[in-house]
C-alpha cells in the first residue's frame, strides 16, 4: 500500500478494457493504492505445461488415463471431452489445450474422438471467430462446441447432489465421454470460494436447473458460501460432486497475475490441483487493508468489463469481503467499457430484468426469495451491495475524477452520459436503460476515444483496486482484490 504525496498524485490509472484509463483526483482526497501481490511469470508456458503433464499431482499421467479409457470403451473407440471456459475468463487455452491433445493421442485417443466443449453456462454462445480467438489452431484440429444449458434434450441426469439436493445435470456429451479433462484459472470466486477446472465442468457445462439451484437464495444466504473460502462451503462441495459424477478425472489449471501472465501451472487430480494452486493464488489475490474507505475505485479490465453482469463483480467482491472494503454509505466506482451493455446471454438478461422491474434493491431480494432463475443471483448481490453503499459505473466521457467528486459531494442518485449510479432512490430500470442507451451511443465513438487510453502490454480480468479515502480509519480487514 502506498500513500499519495501531499496535494494528491497528478495522475492515476486503472485497468479499462484492454488498456488503462487515466484520471486525476482533487487534492482533498487522501489516496491509498492497493495492488496485487507479485510472482515470477512462467517463461515458456508450453514447456511448463508439458513438464507438469509429465508429473501430475495425485493422478496417473493423462496418457495412462487415455489408455485405461480405451480399454473400458473397447471394442468401440474411446471418446474424450476437454472442457474450457468461455471468453469471460482469460484462461490461455490456445496454449494449454494442444499439449492435452498430444497426451490423449499418445494414449490412443485420436483427434477425431476428442471434443473441446466451451462451458458457457447461461452466458451467450460463442461465435466462430471467438472460438478461434480462444483456442487458436485447436479449432482446425478437433471438434469445438458450446455447452447448452437451455436445452434439456442435451442434458444427462446425475441425480440429486448433496448437501442440499441440487438437481444434477451435465451435458450428455460430457457424461457419455470415456475421459473428461478440464482447464481453468484458479482465482477467488464469490460463491465457490475458488474457481478452477471443476467449476468449468460443474457449472460451465451444466443444465440450467443446476445454476438456478446453486445460485439461489439458499446458497447465497449460507454463511459458508463466501469469497476465497472452501472449507465448509456447500457451493464448493456441490461443484466438486457434480464434477465427479460427470466423470472429471484430470485438470490442467493456471494462476495468472494482473497482466494475465501465467505464474503457476498444475496438472492432475482436480482436488490436488486446486489445493496446490490456491496457495499461490491467495498470495496474489488477497491483500490486508487497515481501514474501510469512503470511496473505492475498482478497475476490472478486459474481459470482465465487457458487460455490466461481469463488471458488477468488482462491487460485490469488495462489499462481501470478510469486512466490507467500503464503509456503509460510501461508494464504489467501477470504470468499465461495457461493450455488450448488460450482457447478451440468458443469465445476463435475467440479471438486467430483475433490476429493471424492481422498485428498490430490497424488492430484488424479496422477489428472489419467492421465485428465482439462474442469472438473477448477480442482481441479488448487486441489490444487497446497494443496501450498503452506492455503485457508480463510469465510462469514457465523464472520467473518474468527476465520478469521484459526485460520490464524495452528493451521495445521491446520479445519471450522466457515460455514467450510471445504480443507487437506492433511483429505480434500477432507469439506471440500466440509461446505461444501455449510453453504451449504444458510445459504441462507435469508443474506437475514436480509444486513443486516449494508454495501452497495456496484456490483459487481466482480476486487476488492481484503486482506493480513495476521504475520512476516518476503520478496523483491520483482509479482502480479496480480485473483481472477477
C-alpha positions in Angstrom: 0.0 0.0 0.0 1.3 3.4 -0.9 0.2 6.9 0.3 -0.1 9.7 -2.2 2.1 12.7 -1.7 0.6 15.9 -0.2 -1.7 17.6 -2.7 -2.6 14.3 -4.4 -0.9 12.5 -7.2 -1.2 14.2 -10.6 -2.5 11.1 -12.5 -3.7 7.7 -11.5 -4.5 4.8 -13.8 -6.9 1.9 -13.6 -7.5 -1.0 -15.9 -10.1 -0.2 -18.6 -10.8 -2.6 -21.5 -7.5 -3.9 -22.8 -5.7 -0.7 -21.7 -5.8 1.8 -18.8 -7.8 4.8 -18.0 -6.0 7.9 -16.6 -7.7 10.2 -14.2 -6.8 13.0 -11.7 -8.1 13.3 -8.1 -8.6 16.6 -6.3 -6.0 17.5 -3.6 -8.5 17.0 -0.7 -8.5 13.2 -1.3 -6.2 11.0 0.7 -5.3 8.2 -1.7 -4.2 4.7 -0.9 -3.3 2.3 -3.7 -3.8 -1.4 -3.1 -2.2 -3.6 -5.7 -1.9 -7.3 -6.2 0.9 -9.5 -5.0 3.7 -10.3 -7.4 5.2 -13.6 -8.7 7.7 -14.5 -11.4 5.8 -15.3 -14.6 6.4 -18.6 -16.3 8.9 -18.1 -19.1 7.7 -20.7 -21.5 4.1 -21.7 -20.9 4.0 -24.5 -23.4 7.2 -26.1 -22.0 6.0 -25.7 -18.4 2.6 -27.3 -19.4 4.3 -30.3 -20.9 6.5 -30.6 -17.8 3.5 -30.5 -15.5 1.7 -33.1 -17.6 4.6 -35.4 -17.3 4.5 -35.2 -13.4 0.8 -34.8 -12.5 -0.4 -34.3 -8.9 -2.2 -37.2 -7.3 -3.1 -38.9 -10.6 -1.6 -41.1 -13.3 -0.4 -39.4 -16.4 -3.1 -38.3 -18.8 -1.9 -40.7 -21.5 -2.3 -43.5 -19.0 -5.8 -42.4 -18.3 -6.4 -42.4 -22.0 -5.1 -45.9 -22.3 -7.4 -47.0 -19.5 -10.4 -45.2 -21.2 -9.7 -47.1 -24.4 -9.8 -50.5 -22.5 -13.1 -49.6 -20.9 -14.6 -48.5 -24.2 -13.5 -51.5 -26.3 -14.4 -52.6 -28.8 -15.5 -49.1 -29.8 -13.1 -46.2 -29.8 -12.8 -44.1 -26.6 -14.1 -40.6 -26.6 -12.7 -37.7 -24.7 -14.0 -34.2 -23.7 -11.8 -31.3 -22.8 -13.9 -28.6 -21.1 -12.7 -25.0 -21.2 -14.0 -21.7 -20.0 -15.6 -19.0 -22.3 -14.2 -15.6 -23.1 -15.2 -14.1 -19.8 -12.3 -16.0 -18.3 -8.7 -15.3 -19.6 -7.5 -18.9 -19.5 -4.7 -19.3 -22.1 -6.4 -22.3 -23.7 -4.7 -21.8 -27.1 -1.5 -22.8 -25.3 -2.9 -25.3 -22.7 -5.1 -27.4 -25.0 -2.6 -28.6 -27.7 -0.4 -30.5 -25.1 -3.6 -32.1 -23.7 -4.5 -33.3 -27.2 -1.0 -34.7 -27.7 -1.3 -36.6 -24.4 -4.6 -38.1 -25.4 -3.2 -39.0 -28.7 -0.3 -40.8 -27.0 -2.8 -42.8 -25.0 -4.6 -43.9 -28.1 -7.5 -41.4 -28.4 -7.3 -39.8 -31.8 -8.3 -36.2 -32.6 -11.4 -37.4 -34.3 -12.6 -38.8 -31.0 -11.9 -35.6 -29.0 -14.3 -32.7 -28.5 -13.5 -29.4 -26.9 -16.5 -28.0 -25.1 -16.7 -24.3 -24.2 -18.6 -24.2 -20.9 -20.8 -21.1 -21.4 -23.3 -21.9 -18.6 -26.1 -19.3 -19.2 -23.8 -16.8 -20.9 -24.3 -16.2 -24.6 -23.0 -18.7 -27.2 -19.5 -18.0 -28.7 -19.1 -17.1 -32.3 -16.7 -18.9 -34.7 -14.1 -16.0 -34.5 -14.3 -16.1 -30.7 -13.7 -19.8 -30.7 -10.6 -19.2 -32.8 -9.5 -16.4 -30.5 -9.9 -18.6 -27.5 -8.4 -21.8 -28.9 -6.2 -20.8 -31.8 -5.3 -23.7 -34.1 -7.2 -26.2 -31.9 -10.3 -25.3 -33.9 -8.6 -26.8 -37.0 -7.7 -30.0 -35.2 -10.7 -31.2 -33.2 -14.4 -30.5 -32.9 -15.2 -27.4 -30.8 -18.7 -26.9 -29.4 -20.5 -24.7 -26.8 -22.4 -26.3 -23.9 -26.1 -25.7 -24.0 -27.7 -25.0 -20.6 -31.1 -24.2 -22.0 -32.0 -27.4 -23.9 -32.9 -30.4 -21.7 -32.6 -32.8 -24.6 -28.8 -32.2 -24.4 -28.5 -33.0 -20.7 -27.7 -36.1 -18.7 -29.2 -36.6 -15.2 -26.6 -37.1 -12.4 -29.2 -37.4 -9.6 -29.6 -35.2 -6.5 -26.4 -33.6 -5.4 -25.6 -33.2 -1.6 -25.6 -31.4 0.7 -28.8 -29.5 -0.5 -30.1 -32.0 -3.0 -29.4 -29.8 -6.1 -30.7 -31.4 -9.3 -27.6 -32.6 -11.1 -27.5 -32.2 -14.9 -24.5 -32.1 -17.2 -24.2 -32.2 -21.0 -24.8 -35.6 -22.5 -21.5 -35.2 -24.4 -19.7 -34.9 -21.1 -21.4 -37.8 -19.4 -21.1 -40.1 -22.4 -17.4 -39.4 -22.8 -14.9 -42.1 -21.6 -12.5 -39.4 -20.3 -13.2 -35.9 -19.1 -10.5 -33.3 -18.8 -10.8 -29.6 -17.9 -8.8 -26.4 -17.9 -9.4 -23.2 -16.0 -8.0 -20.4 -13.8 -7.8 -20.6 -10.1 -8.9 -17.3 -8.7 -11.3 -16.1 -5.9 -15.0 -16.7 -6.7 -18.0 -15.2 -4.9 -19.7 -18.5 -4.3 -17.3 -21.4 -5.0 -14.5 -19.8 -2.9 -12.0 -20.5 -5.6 -12.7 -21.3 -9.2 -10.9 -23.8 -11.5 -11.4 -26.8 -13.7 -14.0 -28.4 -11.5 -16.3 -25.4 -11.9 -15.6 -25.4 -15.7 -17.4 -28.7 -15.8 -19.9 -28.5 -13.0 -21.3 -25.0 -13.8 -20.0 -24.2 -17.3 -21.2 -27.5 -18.8 -24.3 -28.0 -16.6 -28.1 -27.8 -17.3 -30.0 -24.7 -16.2 -31.5 -26.3 -13.1 -28.0 -26.6 -11.6 -27.3 -22.9 -11.9 -30.8 -22.0 -10.7 -30.3 -24.1 -7.5 -26.7 -23.4 -6.7 -27.0 -19.6 -7.3 -30.3 -19.4 -5.4 -31.0 -17.8 -2.1 -30.3 -21.0 -0.1 -26.7 -20.8 -1.1 -26.4 -17.0 -1.2 -27.6 -16.7 2.4 -25.5 -19.6 3.7 -22.7 -18.2 5.8 -20.3 -20.9 4.4 -20.7 -19.5 0.8 -18.0 -16.8 0.8 -15.3 -15.4 -1.4 -11.9 -17.3 -1.1 -13.5 -19.9 1.3 -13.5 -23.6 0.6 -13.8 -25.4 3.9 -17.4 -25.7 5.0 -18.7 -24.2 1.7 -21.7 -26.1 0.4 -21.4 -24.5 -3.0 -17.9 -25.8 -3.3 -19.0 -29.2 -2.1 -21.8 -29.3 -4.7 -19.5 -28.3 -7.5 -17.0 -30.9 -6.5 -19.6 -33.7 -6.5 -21.2 -32.6 -9.8 -17.8 -32.7 -11.5 -17.0 -36.1 -10.0 -20.3 -37.6 -11.2 -19.8 -36.0 -14.6 -16.6 -38.0 -14.9 -13.9 -35.3 -14.5 -10.6 -37.1 -13.8 -7.9 -34.6 -14.8 -7.4 -30.9 -14.6 -4.9 -28.5 -16.1 -5.2 -25.2 -14.2 -3.2 -22.0 -14.0 -2.8 -18.9 -11.9 -2.3 -15.5 -13.6 -1.1 -12.1 -12.5 -2.5 -8.6 -13.2 -1.1 -8.7 -16.7 -2.6 -12.1 -17.5 0.9 -13.7 -17.3 0.8 -17.3 -16.0 2.7 -17.5 -12.8 1.8 -21.1 -11.8 0.7 -24.3 -13.6 -0.6 -27.6 -12.1 -2.0 -30.7 -13.7 -3.5 -33.9 -12.3 -6.3 -34.9 -9.9 -8.8 -32.0 -9.6 -8.6 -31.8 -5.8 -4.8 -31.9 -5.7 -4.5 -29.3 -8.4 -6.9 -26.9 -6.6 -5.1 -27.3 -3.3 -1.7 -26.7 -4.9 -2.7 -23.5 -6.8 -4.9 -21.9 -4.1 -1.8 -21.3 -2.0 -0.2 -19.4 -4.9 -3.4 -17.6 -5.8 -4.1 -16.4 -2.3 -0.7 -14.6 -2.1 -1.6 -12.7 -5.3 -5.3 -12.1 -5.0 -5.7 -11.1 -1.4 -4.3 -8.0 0.4 -4.7 -6.8 4.0 -6.1 -3.3 4.5 -6.1 -1.4 7.7 -9.3 0.5 7.3 -12.6 0.9 5.5 -12.9 3.6 2.8 -15.4 6.2 1.8 -14.7 5.7 -2.0 -13.2 2.7 -3.7 -12.3 2.8 -7.4 -12.0 -0.7 -8.7 -10.9 -1.4 -12.2 -11.6 -4.8 -13.6 -10.3 -4.5 -17.2 -10.9 -7.0 -20.1 -12.6 -9.5 -20.2 -14.7 -8.7 -17.1 -15.7 -5.2 -18.2 -17.3 -6.4 -21.4 -20.7 -6.2 -19.8 -22.4 -5.0 -16.6 -23.1 -8.5 -15.4 -19.4 -9.3 -15.2 -18.2 -5.9 -14.2 -20.5 -5.7 -11.2 -18.4 -8.3 -9.5 -16.0 -5.5 -8.6 -18.6 -4.0 -6.3 -19.9 -7.2 -4.8 -16.5 -8.7 -4.2 -15.4 -5.6 -2.3 -18.7 -5.4 -0.4 -18.7 -9.1 0.6 -15.0 -9.3 1.6 -14.6 -10.6 5.2 -15.1 -7.0 6.2 -16.5 -4.6 3.6 -13.8 -2.6 2.0 -16.1 0.4 1.6 -17.8 1.9 4.6 -21.6 1.9 4.9 -23.0 4.8 3.0 -19.8 5.1 0.8 -19.4 4.5 -2.9 -17.7 2.0 -5.2 -16.8 3.4 -8.7 -16.3 0.8 -11.5 -14.7 2.0 -14.7 -15.9 -0.3 -17.4 -16.3 -0.2 -21.2 -19.5 -2.4 -21.3 -19.3 -3.0 -25.0 -22.1 -5.6 -24.6 -24.2 -3.5 -22.3 -25.8 -5.6 -19.6 -24.8 -8.8 -21.4 -26.4 -10.9 -24.1 -26.8 -14.4 -22.5 -29.9 -15.7 -20.8 -28.3 -15.2 -17.4 -27.2 -11.7 -18.1 -30.6 -10.8 -19.5 -32.3 -12.1 -16.4 -29.9 -10.1 -14.3 -30.9 -7.0 -16.3 -34.7 -7.7 -16.0 -34.5 -8.4 -12.3 -33.1 -5.0 -11.7 -35.3 -3.3 -14.3 -38.6 -4.5 -12.9 -37.8 -3.8 -9.2 -38.8 -0.5 -7.5 -35.9 -0.9 -5.0 -32.9 -3.1 -4.1 -34.9 -4.6 -1.3 -37.6 -5.7 -3.8 -35.0 -7.5 -5.8 -34.0 -9.6 -2.8 -37.7 -10.2 -1.8 -38.6 -11.4 -5.3 -35.6 -13.7 -5.4 -36.9 -15.4 -2.2 -40.3 -16.0 -3.9 -39.0 -17.0 -7.4 -35.5 -17.4 -8.7 -33.9 -18.2 -12.1 -30.2 -18.6 -13.0 -28.6 -15.3 -13.6 -30.7 -13.4 -11.1 -28.2 -14.1 -8.4 -26.0 -11.3 -9.7 -28.9 -8.9 -9.4 -29.4 -10.1 -5.8 -25.7 -9.5 -5.0 -25.9 -6.0 -6.6 -29.1 -5.2 -4.7 -27.5 -6.3 -1.4 -24.5 -4.1 -2.1 -26.8 -1.2 -2.9 -28.3 -1.6 0.5 -24.8 -0.9 1.9 -23.3 1.7 -0.5 -23.6 3.4 -3.8 -22.3 1.9 -7.1 -21.1 4.2 -9.8 -20.3 2.8 -13.2 -18.0 5.1 -15.2 -17.3 5.1 -18.9 -15.1 7.3 -21.1 -16.6 10.7 -21.5 -17.2 11.6 -17.8 -14.0 10.5 -16.3 -13.2 9.0 -12.9 -12.3 12.4 -11.3 -15.9 13.7 -11.9 -17.3 10.3 -10.7 -15.2 10.7 -7.5 -16.5 14.2 -7.0 -20.0 13.0 -7.5 -19.6 10.2 -5.0 -18.0 12.5 -2.4 -20.2 15.5 -2.7 -23.6 14.1 -3.4 -24.2 10.5 -2.2 -27.4 10.7 -4.2 -28.8 9.1 -7.3 -26.9 10.4 -10.4 -27.3 9.8 -14.1 -24.9 11.3 -16.6 -23.7 10.5 -20.1 -21.5 7.5 -19.7 -22.2 7.0 -16.0 -24.9 5.1 -14.2 -25.2 5.3 -10.4 -27.1 2.2 -9.5 -28.2 3.6 -6.2 -31.0 3.4 -3.7 -33.6 6.1 -4.6 -33.2 5.8 -8.3 -35.1 3.0 -10.0 -32.7 0.3 -11.3 -34.8 0.2 -14.5 -34.0 3.9 -15.2 -30.3 3.2 -14.5 -30.0 0.3 -16.8 -32.0 1.8 -19.6 -29.8 4.9 -19.4 -26.7 2.7 -19.3 -27.8 0.7 -22.3 -28.5 3.8 -24.3 -25.2 5.3 -23.3 -23.4 2.0 -24.3 -25.1 2.1 -27.7 -24.4 5.8 -28.3 -20.8 5.4 -27.2 -20.1 2.2 -29.2 -18.9 3.9 -32.4 -17.3 6.7 -30.5 -15.3 4.3 -28.4 -12.9 3.4 -31.2 -12.1 7.1 -31.7 -11.8 7.8 -28.0 -9.6 4.7 -27.5 -6.6 6.7 -28.5 -6.9 8.4 -25.1 -6.5 5.1 -23.4 -2.9 4.1 -22.6 -2.3 0.6 -23.9 -1.1 -2.2 -21.7 1.1 -5.0 -22.9 -1.5 -7.6 -22.0 -4.9 -8.1 -20.3 -6.1 -9.2 -16.9 -9.6 -9.6 -15.6 -8.6 -9.6 -11.9 -6.9 -6.3 -11.6 -5.6 -3.5 -9.3 -8.1 -1.9 -7.0 -7.5 1.8 -6.5 -8.9 3.1 -3.2 -9.6 6.7 -2.3 -10.1 7.5 1.3 -11.8 10.7 2.4 -12.4 10.3 6.2 -11.5 8.3 9.2 -9.8 4.9 9.6 -11.7 1.7 10.3 -10.9 -1.8 11.6 -8.4 -4.3 10.2 -9.6 -6.3 7.2 -8.2 -8.7 4.7 -10.0 -8.5 1.4 -9.7 -10.2 -2.0 -8.6 -7.8 -4.6 -10.0 -9.9 -7.5 -13.1 -8.3 -9.0 -13.7 -11.3 -11.4 
